[in-house]
């Protein structure tokens, strides 16, 4: 009879999770404003060196904070005001010698101020079962601006049928009667 092989994953109790986490510096960056027709990019970078080596764009929301992670982590971004598309895998192996980066593309759904939520989750094993433990949540507000030309274009796209029926058809009728 063969003996069961020891698991490569450390089994933890719920209370021991904090002692198994490695602290790295997280850099979360997202633009403060965007035009309604533009798509923006949000970035989360984990830097094990703890040094501010990340190039941060002036004028963006920036959150720099320590976060405890395990060898595998996931990061998700959500917002009711944006269509959010993950550019990188949400679940990634975390490097403790190089940068680990998550990126999202966000397209505004409507003008106004919209809240964006970022959740970083460590993947751990508790009592021989995989579990996820939410470690840090960031919240930012992004203002979506709409230029006047965008408002006019949007209005024309939405109501072009009314314009045709109320202005163009009577004009055609008038021109038709004048022709005779």
N, C-alpha and C positions, 0 to 999 in steps of 0.2 A: 504494500500500500504506500502510495506517495504522500509525502507531507505537503500541505498547502504552502505555496510560496508566499513569503511576506510581500505585502503590497508596497509598491513604490511610492504611494501617496500616504502621507502621515495622517493617522486618524486622530482627530481632535474632539474634545468635548466643547460644548458651546462656550464655556467660560475660558478655555485655553486659546481661543482664536486670536485674541489680541497679542499674545506672546509669540505667535507664529508669523506675524505680519512683518514685512520689511518696509521701513519708511523711505519713501522717495519724494522728490519735489514734483508737484503737478503744476502745469501751466495751462490754464484754460483761457482761450481768446476767441472773441466774437465781435464783429463790427457793432458799433452803437446805433448807426442809422443805415438805411438802405432804401433805394427807390423801389417802388412797387414792381417795376419791370425787371429788376436786377435779382440775381441769385447771389447769396453770400456763402462764405465758407467759415465754419467753426472748427477749431482745432484744440485737442487736448493732448499734451505731451507730458510723459512721465520721464523725469531725468534723475537717474540714480546718483549722479555726482553731487546733486544738491546745489550746484552753482547756477546762477542765472545766465546760462549760455544760449538760451533761446532768443531769437530775434523777435521782438514784440513790436507790432505795428502801432505807431502813435495814433490816438483817437479811438482805439478799440477798447471794449470791456476786457479787463485782464484780471484773472484771479490766480495768484500764486500761493500755494499752500502745501504743507506736507500731507501725504496720504499713505496709509498702510496698505500694502498689496501682497499677494501671494504670487506664485509662479504663473498663474493664469488669472486674468482679470477681464472684465467686460465693462464697456462704457456705452451708455445710451443717451441720446439727446431727444427731447420731445418738446412739442409746443403746439397748442391748438391754432396758433396764428400762422404757422408755416407748414409747408410740405417738406418733411425732413427725409433726406436720402443719405444713407451711410455710404461713404466713399471707401472706407477701410472696414475690415471685419470688426464686428462689435466685440467678439470674444477673441482675445489675443494672448499669446505667451508673453510674459513681461521679461524684458532683458534687464539684468542688474549691472550690465557693463556698457549699455548703449541706450539711446532714446527709444521709447515706445510711443507711437503716435496714432491717434484716432482722428479722423476727419469726417465732417458731414457737410452736405450741400443743403442749403435752406432757401426755399422760394416762398416769398410772402403771399398769403392768401387774401389779405385785406389790409388797407391802410390803418395806421394807429400804432399804439404801443402794445407789444406782445411779449409775454413772458416765455423764456426758454429755460428748460430744466435739463441739467446734466447729472447723471447718476453713475458713479464708479462703484463697481461691485467686485469683490474678491471671490474666487471660486475655491471652496475648501471642502474637506471631507469631515463630517461629524458622525461619529459612531457608525463608520463604514458606509455612510451614504453621502453622495455629493449634495452639497447645499450651496446656496449663494447668500452672501452676507453684504448688504449695502453698507458701504464705508463712508462715502462722502457725497453729498448732493450740492451742486451749485445752482443758483438761480440768477439769471440775468434778464434784463428787459431790453428789447431791441425796438427802436422807433422806426416804423416803416413810413417813409415820406412818399407823397404823391405829387409830382410836378403838375402845373396847370395843363401843360400839353398832354400829359398822360390822362388827366381827368376828362379833357375834351375828347381825346381818342377813345377812351373807354365808353363815354356817353354815346358817341357816334356808333360804336360797335354794337351797343346794346339797343339803341333806339332807331337804327337806320330805316326800319320798315315804316315807322311813324313819319319820319322826315319825307320819305318818298310819297307816302299816301296823302299827307296834308299839304305839302308844298309842290312837289313835282307833278302829280296827277292833275291838280287844278290848273297849273301852268300849261301843261300839255293840252288840256281842254280849251283853255282860253286861246292858245295859239291856233288850235284847230278851227275854232269859230271865226277867228280873224282871217284865216286863209280864204274863206269863201267870200 
